[in-house]
Amino acid sequence: MDVRLAARLAELRAERGWSLGELAERSGVSRSTLSRAERAETSPTAAVLNRLCAVYGRTMSRLLSEVEAEPALLVRAAEQPVWEDRPAGFVRRSVSPPHAGLRGELVEGRLAAGADIAYDRPPVPGLEQHLWVLEGALEITTQDVAHHLATGDCLRMRVWGPTRFRSAGPEGARYALAVVLP
């Protein structure tokens, strides 16, 4: 998956005719990090992928789905793509991957105890998200407001600016995230 993701990132940059320097300037990600990611020497972190998705106008799920086979109507649990940002303590399962004819997708997220992930911008401005905590506790900050969610709580939001996901419990957290393109 990392090799296909690297190739797709290089392809997206080439489609726009951008140099690594220009992409670095637009995304705020260093040229060396971008170069290593495009050569599959490293797997980009969630924060780096979010910045690139914002530049390319894609959700993270949409970008990841572009490097997978054609999406099927039925996605068996064993076939759902999983992506990890181990240093950040984040695991992301694409339960219902994006499809060209649909605007929504379903993601399962897992944050290790104490994990804290901040995104400086949405991948697509005005992105609609519904976050349902399945296990544990989360603190979600959006539009400079912190929301404390416990098991069973659901936060509905449109994402226009920075967001932060923090595992607020001792056991980590598992959540479902419904994502709907504007």
N, C-alpha and C positions, 0 to 999 in steps of 0.2 A: 504494500500500500504506500509506503514512504517513497518508493521509486516512482510510482505513478503520480503521487502528489507533487513530487519535485518536477516531473515533466510537465504537469498541468500548470504549475506556477510559472515555469519558464515560458510556456506557450501563451499564457495570458499576458505576460509582459511583452513578448514579441508581437502579439496581435496589436498592441497599442503603439509599438515602435519605441518603447521606452528603454533607456539604458538602465543599468543597475543603479547608477547615481540618481537618475530621475525618479525611479521607484522608491529609493531610499528617502528622497526628499518628500515625496507625496505621502509615504506611509509612516515616516518617523522610525523606520527599522534600518539598522546599519547595513551598508553595502556588503560587508563580509558575512553577516548573518543571512542576507538574501542570497548571496552567492552559494553559501554552504547548503542552504535549503533547496535551491534549484539543482544542485548536484547530488542531492540525497546524502550529503555527508552528515547531516543532522536533521532531526525531525523538528519542525517549528513548534514552539509552545502555543498554548491557546491564545495568549495575548498577541503574539506575532501573527497568527492566522487571522485573528479578529481584525487587526490593522490592515492586513492584505485584503480581507473580504470587504472592508469598508472602501478601499481604493477601487476594487473591482466590482463593487455593487452587488455582492452576493452574500447570502447567509453562509455560515460555516458548513451547515449540512449540505447546502447546494454545492459548494465547492468540493466537499468530500464525496458527494454522490457522482460528481463529474469524473472521478477517477475510478469509479467502480463500474461493474457491468450494468447493462440496462436494468432499470428498476422493475421489479416484478409486482404484480398486484398483491400477492401474498408473500410476506417476508417471515420465514420461520425464525424462531429465536436463535437457532444455531447459525443462521445466515445474516443476522443483523450486524452491520459493521460497527466495530468498536475502535475508538481512538483514545489514546492515553497521553496525558501530559504528566508523567510520573513525578518530576520535580515539584510540580504544583499540587499534586495529590488529587488530580482530576481525571475521571474516566467518563467518556461520553459514548453512549450506545444510540445509534440511529435506528429507533424502533420502526418508524414509518418514514423511510427516506423521501426526500423531495422528488417530485415527478414533474415533468414539463407541463402537464395539463392541470396541475393542482397548485394551490397557493399555500397549503398547510403541510406540516410535518410534525412528527412526534419524536421526542428525544428523551432518553433516560440519562440523568446525570448523577454522578456519585462524587462527593467531595470527602476526602479523608478528614479526620478530626483536626481542627485548626486550619484547614485549607482556606485560602483567601485569594480569590482571583478578581482582578479589576480589569475592565475593558474601558478604554478611553473614548470610545465612540461605538455606535451600533454598526453592524455590517451593512444594514439598510435602514436609513432614517425612517422613523414611523413604524418600525417592525412591531407587530402585535405579538405579545407573549402571554401565556397563561402558565404559571408555575405552581405545581401541586406537590407539596412535600409528602412523600410516601413513608419516609423513616427519618428520624432525627430532627434537628432544628437548623434553620438557615436564617441568616440576616442578609436581606437583599436591599441594596441602596440604589435608588433610581431617582433622578431629578432632585438630588441632594436630600432625599428623605429615606431614612432607614426603616425597613419593615422587618419585624421579627416574626418568623413563621415557625410553627410547631407542626408535628405530624398531623396530616389531614387538612392543613390550611392551604388556601389557594390565593395567589396574588395575580391579578390581571393588570397588564400595563402595555403602553405603547412606548417604545424606546426611542428617545430623541438625542440623548447625550450619554455621558459615562454611566456605567453600572458596575456594581460590585457584588459578588457572591461570596459569602463567608460561612463556613460550617461553624455553627454556634454551639454545638453540643459535644459531649465527650466521646461519642461513638461515631462521628461523621454523619453524613446525610445522604439520602437518596431521594431524587425527585423526578417528576415527569414534567417536561416542558413542551407545550404545544406552541408552535411557531407559525404565524400566518403572515405572509407577505402583504404589504399595503396594496 
